[in-house]
């Protein structure tokens, strides 16, 4: 989906695709009009005409592939979650700084027009002081213990796949990480978190409730509640609509009628930042990605859950 939208963007050129399989890389390049394909990530990283690499490999390989690309002078847009843990994310940040390269977690929902509108309404005080929010994202995946969603060797489980969305959303809304976390989890037979629920507590009594799953079809909704109203986002994953309801009941509705899903917006942001010489996006800083991973680490620590290749 990322490549489908990327090839439509003015100023963007899909130069090459890389895979561990030369055949898969060639097929991908053919489907999306890329002039080159590589049967190894090393060859892709060494291509002198590439400015930035989008990394969409399993979580377990994000650190390795990001460091490989940055060692060849390539900026990186790395799929969420950016790594397995905060320590790996710090390593990525250090190398990006040492090489003077752009690095961003590909949290595509952060850059959707509807979510940008939500951020703007929060910032201008339209719903007063934000005191509470909840966000959930869950899916019922097919039962395949070797699939990345259920395979601990690949960083499987809900937290890094679906859970990162509501946790990152809470970080965006409150601008900080929780002081206290109360959570519960179901660890499945493959050893990954199949679903979890957490209550985040912040200063001044503010709270967030986040839920995620890879074995339960949860609603993909978010609600932000302030002292003067609330904002409802019926499907904050790929949000196309947001509704602000004031304390008196009046409504303000934002609708994004663009037929594209919206993954192009993270590419647009990456291009904007790189053109301006910025090492990171002000709307998804590397520091925030590290802090979000620290929150996920705290949750996993309470569950006694570690990935085999951390």
ChimeraX attribute file (.defattr): number of C-alpha atoms within 10 A of each C-alpha:
attribute: neighborCount
match mode: 1-to-1
recipient: residues
	/A:1	10
	/A:2	16
	/A:3	18
	/A:4	14
	/A:5	15
	/A:6	20
	/A:7	16
	/A:8	12
	/A:9	13
	/A:10	8
	/A:11	9
	/A:12	12
	/A:13	14
	/A:14	17
	/A:15	18
	/A:16	22
	/A:17	25
	/A:18	23
	/A:19	19
	/A:20	12
	/A:21	14
	/A:22	15
	/A:23	13
	/A:24	16
	/A:25	21
	/A:26	20
	/A:27	15
	/A:28	19
	/A:29	21
	/A:30	14
	/A:31	11
	/A:32	16
	/A:33	15
	/A:34	19
	/A:35	13
	/A:36	17
	/A:37	23
	/A:38	22
	/A:39	17
	/A:40	15
	/A:41	16
	/A:42	16
	/A:43	13
	/A:44	23
	/A:45	25
	/A:46	15
	/A:47	16
	/A:48	10
	/A:49	11
	/A:50	16
	/A:51	16
	/A:52	20
	/A:53	23
	/A:54	19
	/A:55	22
	/A:56	16
	/A:57	14
	/A:58	19
	/A:59	24
	/A:60	23
	/A:61	17
	/A:62	23
	/A:63	20
	/A:64	13
	/A:65	20
	/A:66	26
	/A:67	18
	/A:68	17
	/A:69	23
	/A:70	23
	/A:71	16
	/A:72	15
	/A:73	20
	/A:74	26
	/A:75	25
	/A:76	25
	/A:77	22
	/A:78	23
	/A:79	19
	/A:80	24
	/A:81	28
	/A:82	31
	/A:83	29
	/A:84	26
	/A:85	25
	/A:86	19
	/A:87	15
	/A:88	18
	/A:89	23
	/A:90	19
	/A:91	15
	/A:92	24
	/A:93	20
	/A:94	12
	/A:95	16
	/A:96	25
	/A:97	14
	/A:98	11
	/A:99	14
	/A:100	16
	/A:101	21
	/A:102	26
	/A:103	29
	/A:104	26
	/A:105	25
	/A:106	23
	/A:107	22
	/A:108	21
	/A:109	21
	/A:110	23
	/A:111	22
	/A:112	23
	/A:113	20
	/A:114	23
	/A:115	23
	/A:116	14
	/A:117	16
	/A:118	22
	/A:119	14
	/A:120	12
	/A:121	15
	/A:122	20
	/A:123	14
	/A:124	9
	/A:125	14
	/A:126	20
	/A:127	22
	/A:128	18
	/A:129	15
	/A:130	21
	/A:131	20
	/A:132	22
	/A:133	24
	/A:134	22
	/A:135	25
	/A:136	25
	/A:137	27
	/A:138	22
	/A:139	18
	/A:140	12
	/A:141	15
	/A:142	11
	/A:143	11
	/A:144	11
	/A:145	14
	/A:146	13
	/A:147	13
	/A:148	18
	/A:149	26
	/A:150	26
	/A:151	17
	/A:152	22
	/A:153	17
	/A:154	20
	/A:155	27
	/A:156	27
	/A:157	27
	/A:158	25
	/A:159	27
	/A:160	23
	/A:161	21
	/A:162	24
	/A:163	25
	/A:164	24
	/A:165	27
	/A:166	26
	/A:167	28
	/A:168	26
	/A:169	24
	/A:170	26
	/A:171	19
	/A:172	17
	/A:173	19
	/A:174	18
	/A:175	11
	/A:176	14
	/A:177	20
	/A:178	19
	/A:179	11
	/A:180	14
	/A:181	18
	/A:182	12
	/A:183	17
	/A:184	14
	/A:185	20
	/A:186	14
	/A:187	15
	/A:188	13
	/A:189	10
	/A:190	15
	/A:191	18
	/A:192	24
	/A:193	26
	/A:194	26
	/A:195	25
	/A:196	21
	/A:197	16
	/A:198	18
	/A:199	17
	/A:200	22
	/A:201	18
	/A:202	18
	/A:203	11
	/A:204	7
	/A:205	8
	/A:206	16
	/A:207	22
	/A:208	26
	/A:209	22
	/A:210	25
	/A:211	28
	/A:212	33
	/A:213	26
	/A:214	27
	/A:215	20
	/A:216	14
	/A:217	13
	/A:218	16
	/A:219	16
	/A:220	22
	/A:221	17
	/A:222	24
	/A:223	20
	/A:224	22
	/A:225	20
	/A:226	20
	/A:227	15
	/A:228	15
	/A:229	21
	/A:230	24
	/A:231	24
	/A:232	20
	/A:233	22
	/A:234	16
	/A:235	17
	/A:236	26
	/A:237	22
	/A:238	19
	/A:239	22
	/A:240	21
	/A:241	20
	/A:242	23
	/A:243	18
	/A:244	23
	/A:245	19
	/A:246	18
	/A:247	14
	/A:248	8
	/A:249	10
	/A:250	9
	/A:251	13
	/A:252	11
	/A:253	12
	/A:254	16
	/A:255	13
	/A:256	14
	/A:257	8
	/A:258	9
	/A:259	7
	/A:260	12
	/A:261	16
	/A:262	21
	/A:263	21
	/A:264	22
	/A:265	20
	/A:266	24
	/A:267	22
	/A:268	17
	/A:269	19
	/A:270	24
	/A:271	18
	/A:272	13
	/A:273	16
	/A:274	19
	/A:275	9
	/A:276	9
	/A:277	12
	/A:278	16
	/A:279	19
	/A:280	21
	/A:281	18
	/A:282	11
	/A:283	13
	/A:284	21
	/A:285	15
	/A:286	23
	/A:287	13
	/A:288	19
	/A:289	24
	/A:290	22
	/A:291	19
	/A:292	25
	/A:293	26
	/A:294	17
	/A:295	24
	/A:296	21
	/A:297	19
	/A:298	14
	/A:299	20
	/A:300	18
	/A:301	11
	/A:302	13
	/A:303	15
	/A:304	8
	/A:305	15
	/A:306	16
	/A:307	17
	/A:308	10
	/A:309	11
	/A:310	12
